[in-house]
Amino acid sequence: MEEDRIKWDERYTGDSYFFCFAPSGFLARCFETVRPLVPGLRAIDLACGEGRNAIYLAQHGFRVTAVDISPRGLERGERRAAEVGVSVDFVQADLEAFRFDERYDLILDFNFLLRPLIPLMVAALNPGGVIVMETILDTPSIEPGHTKSFLLQPGELVQLFEPFAGTVHLFEEEAKGPTPVARIIFQKAG
Ligand SMILES: C[S@@+](CC[C@H](N)C(=O)[O-])C[C@H]1O[C@@H](n2cnc3c(N)ncnc32)[C@H](O)[C@@H]1O
C-alpha cells in the first residue's frame, strides 16, 4: 500500500536506524534451536525493514532474500550488508500482493502482521522448512497508537497455524510491558 510505503520511508529517513543494528533478541535467542531444524539454507525475511534479521541470517551462512515496501529501509539494509561484508538480495514489494516464486527453508516475519499471508508462507516452505514469527500482541498494557487490525489477539498466533500439517516447536506470549509480543516457531511437515 502506498500509504505504508510513505509512512515507513519517513521513519527510515532520520539520522539513526529506526531499529537497532543487532538482530531481534528473539531471533538471536532461538537461532541455535532453529538452525538444526531447517532442511537447507535458503531464507526469506518478510517486511525486513532495515535488514537487521536478514543480515544476521546471511552472516550465519543463509542465502537470503529480504522483502519490504520501503525503498529507504532497503537502501539502509543494502548499506549495512555491504558494511559487514555479506550479500542479501533486497527486494522492494508490497506483501499484500506478493507471490512467492521460490521455496524456502526458513521464513522470518518480525513485527509485521498480514493474516492472509500466512497460508502463502506455509505453502512457500520446503518440506521441513521453518517459520519464525514475532509480532505485537494486543493487551491492556500496550502503548497507544497501534492500528488494531495489525495486532494479534491473545492465543491467535498459534490458531493461525492450526490448519497446517507441521509442528509448533514454540509458542509464547509476553503480555506485559509497552510492547507485548507473541512468538512462534512452526515447522512444516516433512
Ligand atoms: C515494524 S517494521 C519491522 C521491520 C523488521 N521486520 C524488523 O523487525 O526489524 C514493519 C515493516 O513492514 C514494512 N511494511 C509495511 N507494510 C508493508 C507491505 N504492505 N508490504 C511490504 N512491507 C511492508 C514496513 O516498511 C516496515 O519496514
Ligand as a Chemical Component Dictionary entry (heavy atoms), coordinates in Angstrom:
data_LIG
# 
_chem_comp.id                   LIG 
_chem_comp.type                 NON-POLYMER 
_chem_comp.pdbx_formal_charge   0 
_chem_comp.three_letter_code    LIG 
# 
loop_
_chem_comp_atom.comp_id 
_chem_comp_atom.atom_id 
_chem_comp_atom.alt_atom_id 
_chem_comp_atom.type_symbol 
_chem_comp_atom.charge 
_chem_comp_atom.model_Cartn_x 
_chem_comp_atom.model_Cartn_y 
_chem_comp_atom.model_Cartn_z 
_chem_comp_atom.pdbx_ordinal 
LIG C1  C1  C 0  7.737  -2.700 12.363 1  
LIG S1  S1  S 1  8.681  -2.752 10.879 2  
LIG C2  C2  C 0  9.544  -4.298 11.072 3  
LIG C3  C3  C 0  10.869 -4.335 10.365 4  
LIG C4  C4  C 0  11.682 -5.614 10.566 5  
LIG N1  N1  N 0  10.910 -6.824 10.372 6  
LIG C5  C5  C 0  12.337 -5.623 11.924 7  
LIG O1  O1  O 0  11.765 -6.232 12.862 8  
LIG O2  O2  O -1 13.380 -5.000 12.052 9  
LIG C6  C6  C 0  7.423  -3.147 9.704  10 
LIG C7  C7  C 0  7.935  -3.194 8.279  11 
LIG O3  O3  O 0  6.864  -3.593 7.428  12 
LIG C8  C8  C 0  7.020  -2.940 6.188  13 
LIG N2  N2  N 0  5.722  -2.975 5.515  14 
LIG C9  C9  C 0  4.570  -2.372 5.900  15 
LIG N3  N3  N 0  3.588  -2.660 5.023  16 
LIG C10 C10 C 0  4.144  -3.451 4.065  17 
LIG C11 C11 C 0  3.641  -4.067 2.893  18 
LIG N4  N4  N 0  2.359  -3.938 2.534  19 
LIG N5  N5  N 0  4.484  -4.798 2.138  20 
LIG C12 C12 C 0  5.795  -4.935 2.490  21 
LIG N6  N6  N 0  6.324  -4.378 3.587  22 
LIG C13 C13 C 0  5.511  -3.646 4.361  23 
LIG C14 C14 C 0  7.478  -1.544 6.584  24 
LIG O4  O4  O 0  8.102  -0.866 5.522  25 
LIG C15 C15 C 0  8.410  -1.842 7.752  26 
LIG O5  O5  O 0  9.741  -1.955 7.316  27 
# 
loop_
_chem_comp_bond.comp_id 
_chem_comp_bond.atom_id_1 
_chem_comp_bond.atom_id_2 
_chem_comp_bond.value_order 
_chem_comp_bond.pdbx_ordinal 
LIG C1  S1  SING 1  
LIG S1  C2  SING 2  
LIG S1  C6  SING 3  
LIG C2  C3  SING 4  
LIG C3  C4  SING 5  
LIG C4  N1  SING 6  
LIG C4  C5  SING 7  
LIG C5  O1  DOUB 8  
LIG C5  O2  SING 9  
LIG C6  C7  SING 10 
LIG C7  O3  SING 11 
LIG C7  C15 SING 12 
LIG O3  C8  SING 13 
LIG C8  N2  SING 14 
LIG C8  C14 SING 15 
LIG N2  C9  SING 16 
LIG N2  C13 SING 17 
LIG C9  N3  DOUB 18 
LIG N3  C10 SING 19 
LIG C10 C11 SING 20 
LIG C10 C13 DOUB 21 
LIG C11 N4  SING 22 
LIG C11 N5  DOUB 23 
LIG N5  C12 SING 24 
LIG C12 N6  DOUB 25 
LIG N6  C13 SING 26 
LIG C14 O4  SING 27 
LIG C14 C15 SING 28 
LIG C15 O5  SING 29 
# 
